[in-house]
Amino acid sequence: MNTDYLAFEGVDGSGKTSYIEALSSHLEKKSINFKIVREPGGSKLGEGIRDLLLSHEYTVEPLTEALLFSANRANLISEIIKPSIENGIKIISDRSAYSSVAYQGVGRGLGFDKIYEINDVAVDGYWPEKVILLDIDPEVSLKRQKINDRIGSSELDFFKKVREGYLQLSEKFNENFLVIDATLDLTDNLKTIYKWLELD
Ligand code: TYD
């Protein structure tokens, strides 16, 4: 595999879980040492922050939301991601700092560049090297999967902006991003992904 830190990204309901499961079995077969993490969450403190972020119990205004996500990320990176990579363990992440640029920067309208900068501080040099963007019209993905948490239950218009944010990211960082049409067949898409990761 040609990367130490791979992230899957996409709007809610884009199917990240199925891709991560398939990739895991493929990596196991190849005896590649890897660890799966998820954001928000991923560490003990992170799981606590995840509850604050996703529960309907709290009112979290956009800037606080962005800072909580980045605090979760700083902790996850220093506690798990950085030491794993230093020990030769590859990281497969369900979401990453790029989620914040799409969701908080573009979706919430805090600004693409501003949220990129905040996260540049939080990740301390550890942006994912490769990103697989599962691109899908949110109108389709939200029908596939009903999400009830505070962010997942947002309006369709919010997710449309998030998708635009992701597409902007994939253009700006086109050397790091592979954009997959998430409405196409999983097996065919996996072939494209394995080729891109030099895992075929
Ligand atoms: P989760 O249950 O992990 O959703 P999913 O299965 O779609 O990944 O909940 C994460 C929610 O938080 C999801 O709606 C995306 C959102 N999110 C942000 O808004 N900003 C971020 O930086 C991250 C990591 C997630």
Residues whose N, C-alpha, C, O or C-beta is under 5 A from the ligand:
A	BS01	TYD	D12 G13 E39 P40 F69 R95 S96 S99 S100 Y103 I151 G152
